[in-house]
Amino acid sequence: MASQPSGRTTIAVIAAEAGVSVPTVSKVLNGRPDVSPRTRATVEEVLARHQYRRRGRGPASSGPPLLDLCFHEFDNDWALEIIRGVEAAAAEHGIGVVLSELGGRHRPEQSWLDAVLARRPIGVLLAQSSLSAGQRHQLESRSIPFVVIDTEGELPKDVPTVGSNNWHGGLAATSHLIELGHRRIAMISGPSDVLCSRARVDGYRSAHDNAGVATDPALVRWGDFSVSAGYEHGLALLSLPERPTAIFAGSDLQALGVLRAARERGLEVPRDVSVVGYDNLPLTEWVGPALTTVDQPLQAMSRTATQMLVALARGQEPPLRRVELATELVVRESSAPPAA
């Protein structure tokens, strides 16, 4: 049976209003699969209308407590850095981590949420993913807190988030190239509908404005943070009649694609074209030339988000619900003044 909520509404009231039995409401609250979609939707609607909240949450089993870590995709080194930070922070509290991937989507399907409700973790971390209002309430009504890492879009102010200053990262990378003497600087960002992608482009444009340098809209491209996107856009940009003398990639993976495109065009980095990445993944020190990049503190972000989630699970209010960590430019070998 579900525990009583902190307010006056009980599951008996929910059951009566939804026209179902108390055990059926309990099954819905516990993510049991043996409830029809129509009945589940009816119960969830009544729960949301009454703003039902469980008072407490016991673990689904006698095993160690778990947290769910959900990615839109995790087949890259960016995700690996997030996982490392979460696992390190979770281990300090004896908490296990369950990984989920959404196949590139930024919002999970109901089947994923049903599985989470059945596991009853201490909380949920969402990396570049978000929940609908209805999905947020399903977690809230079960007293399962959630925190978003590197949000992909604007979220309600009460949703806990941890990210980094993407605008400043874009500003620092572009200002570095302008200070070196570059005036024709291209940018390959991430998806245009993702908040961090737009913020990095805004920083890129602000750097140009601050220096009194005009931007060419044809030099701004939107990718998907992957190596292939960097390669394809890099080839296109470096094939222009008046090609850029520098390319700022919105991720280190896209920068790797640009390096390959430059090689295929017979260009040497940084003599013929400078390249700057974003994230400061471990591999950037080992590519040739070593990559100039913006250090986004991914492990610190994920550790902070995990600590915030644990505090929420314990009924503690974190000092801040919106945390934005600083970014820093790391200058290595892939950026230099343009050739005379």
N, C-alpha and C positions, 0 to 999 in steps of 0.2 A: 504494500500500500504506500501511496505517496504521503509524505509528511504534510502537516498543515501549513498553510501560508502564514505570513506574518500579519496579514490583514484579516478582515472578517470573512472573506470568501473562503469556503471550504470546497474540497473536491465533491462533496455531496451536492452543494449548490451548483457547481459546474455541471455535474452529471444530470441533475434535474433540468437545467436550462437547455442542455444539449440533447436531452431526450435519450440518454444512454445510461448504462450502469456505472456505478462507482469503479468497479474493476476495469471497465473500458477506459475511463479517464486515466486510471493508474497506468494502463498499458501505453496510452499515448504519451504520458509524461516520461515514461521509461524507455521510449523508443522501440517498443515491441513491434515486430512486423505483422502480427496477426490481427491487424485492424484495417478495415477497408479505407482506401484513400478518401472517400466521401465522408465517412465517419470521422477520420482523423482531421480533415479540414474543418468540420463542424466544431469539434472539440477545441481545436486551436483558435478558432474565431472567438469562442466564448472565453477561453483563457485570456486572449488578448484584450477583449472588451472589459474584463474585470481586472486587467493588469495583475494577473495572478503571479505570485512569487512563492517558491518553496522557501521554507525557513531554513532547512539544512539539506545537506547532500551527502549521503553515505557512499562509499566506493561500491562499484558494481561487483567486485569480487574481493577476496581476501589478499590478493596480490598487491604489489607496490602501487602507489598512486601514479596516474598517467596524465600527461597533457597531450593534446593534439596539435600538431604543427602542419598547417595546410599551405601548399604552394600552388600558384597558377601553373608552374612547371618547375622541375628541379633537376633537369639534365644538364647542368652547367656549374662552373666554379663559383658563380655568385651565390647560388643556392647552397653549395657546400659550405661556404663561409658562414651563412646564416645558421645552418644545421650545427656547425661546430660551436657557435656561440650559445645556442639554445641548449645543446646537450651538456656543455660545461656548467652552465648556470643551473640546469635542472638536476644534474648529478649532485650538486652541493646540498640539495634538499631531498635527495633520495627519490626523485621523480623520474619515471620512464617517459620516453618520447615516442609517439605514434606519428609516422609520416604519411601524408596524403598528397596526391597531385591531381589537379583539375584539368589536365590535358590542354593547357593553354588558356582555359577560361578563367575569368577573374571573379566569377561568382559560382559557388558550389551548387550542385543539384540537391534535391530533397533526399535522395538516397544516401548521400554522404552525411547529411545532417542526422538522418535516422540512425546511422551507424554510430555517430558521436553520442547521441542521446542514449543509445544502448550501452556504450562503454562507460558513460558517466565519468569523464575525465575531470580533473580539478579545474581545467580551463582549456581554452583554444587560442592558439596563435595563428594569425592569418598573414602570410607574406605575399604582398602585392595582390591581395584578394580582399573581397568584402562580402558582406551579407545584406540581403534585403531587410526591410523593416520587419517583415514577418519572421524571417530566420533569426534576426537578433532577438525578437521576443521569445522565440522557442528556447533559445539558450537562457535568456534572462529568467523565464518562468521556471526553469529547472535549477536556478542559482548556479549556472555555469558561466563564469566570466570569460571575456575574450578581449584580446589586444591585437591591433593591426600593426604589422611591421612594414614600413615603406609603402604607405597607402597608394593605391592606383587611382584614386579619385577623391573628391571632396566627401567628407563624412560628417554626420551630426556631431556637434561640439562635445557631446557627452561620451562619444566612443573613444576609448583609450588608444593612442597611436604613438609609435616611436619611429622617427625617420631621421633624415639629415638635411642640411641646408643645400638643396639642389641648385637654387638660384645662385648662391655664392660660388658653388663649384663651377657652374657654367661661366660665371663672371671671371673667376680666377684663371681658368684654363684659357679663355679667349684673351684676357688682358695680357697674359704671359706671351702669347703669340704676337699680339700687337706691339708689345714692348720690344720684341725681337726684330720688328720691322715688317712683319707681314701685314698686307692690306687686303689680300684676296684670300679670306679664310672660309672654308666650307665647314658645315656641321652636319653630322649624321646622328640624329637623336633616336629615341625609342618611339613607340606608338604614339600617335598624336592625341589619343584619348586617355593617355596615362599621365597623371599629375606630375610625376618627377621628370618625364620627358619634356613637358611644356615648360617647367620651371628652369631646366637647363638651357633650353632655347632662349627663354627670357633673359637669363644671365648672359648668354652669348650676345644677344642684341644690346643689352645694357652696356656691355664692355665697349662695343662699337660706338654707342651714343656718347659714352664718357670720353672717348678718345677723339670724337668728331670724325669718325670713319664711317662711310656709308656701307650698308649691307646690301648684298645682292640676293634677292629672294630665291634665285635659281640655285644658290649654293646651300640652301637648307633642305635637307632630306629627312624623311621619317622612316625609320627601320623598325626592328623588333628586338634590338639588343643582341642579336645573334652574330656569329662569325660570318655566316652567309650574307646577311644584310649589309655588313660592313664591306664585304668583298664586292657585292653587286653594285652598291652605291659608290664605292671607291672607284671601281672601273669606269662607271658613268662620269663621275666628276673629273677623273684624271684623263678622260678622253675628250673633254670640252676643248674647243679651239683656244679659249683663254682659261687654262686650268688653274685651280687654286694652288697657292704656294704652301698652304697648310690645311690640315683637316683635323677638326676636333670631333672625336667619336664619343657618343653618349654612353659607351661602355667599353671596357677593355676588350671584350670579345669582338665587338665591332671594329676596334682598332686593329686587332689581329687580322681581320679580313681586309682592312685597308692596306696593311703591310704587304699582304700577298698580292693585292691588286697593283700596288706600286712596283713590286718586283716584275710582274707580268708586263707592265708597261715600260720596263727598262729604266725605272727611276730609282734613285738611291735615297734612302731615308737616313739623315735629314738633309742631305745636300740639295736634293731636288724638291723634296716636299717634307715638311715637318708633320708629325702625327702626335696627337695627344689623346689619351684614353680617359676612362672614368671607372673608378672602383678601387684601384690599386690591389688587384688580385695577386697572389703570390707569384704566379707565372710571369708577371710583367717585368720582374727583375732578370729573367732568364732568356727572354726572347732577344733576338738581335736585330736592331739595336735595342738596348733596354728602354722600356717605354716610359716616357713622361706621362703622368696620369694624375687624376684627382683622387686623393685618398678618401673614400667613403668608409667610415668605420663600421663595417658590416657586423663583425663579431661583437663590438660594443653595443651596437643597436639591438642585436638579438638577445644579448645578455640583459640589457636594460628592460626589454620587453618581457623577458621571462621573469625577472624579479618583480616587475609590476603585476604580472599575472598571478604569481604566487601570493603577493600581498592581497590582491582582490579576492583570491580564493579563501584567504584566511579572514575575510571580512574587514580588512584594513583599507582605508582610502589612501592611495598613493599621493605624494606631495603634488605631483603634476599628472594630468591626464593627456597632455600633449607634450612630447619631448622631441626636440630637434637638435641633433648633435652636429658639431662643426665638421666641415670638410677642409682639406688642406692640399695644396698643389705639391706634387713630388716631381722635381725636375730630374730627368735622367738623360739618355742619349738621343732620343728620337725627335728632339726639337732644337732648332738652331736658326740663326738669321737666314733670310732668303738669299739665294745665290745672286751675285751682282749681275 
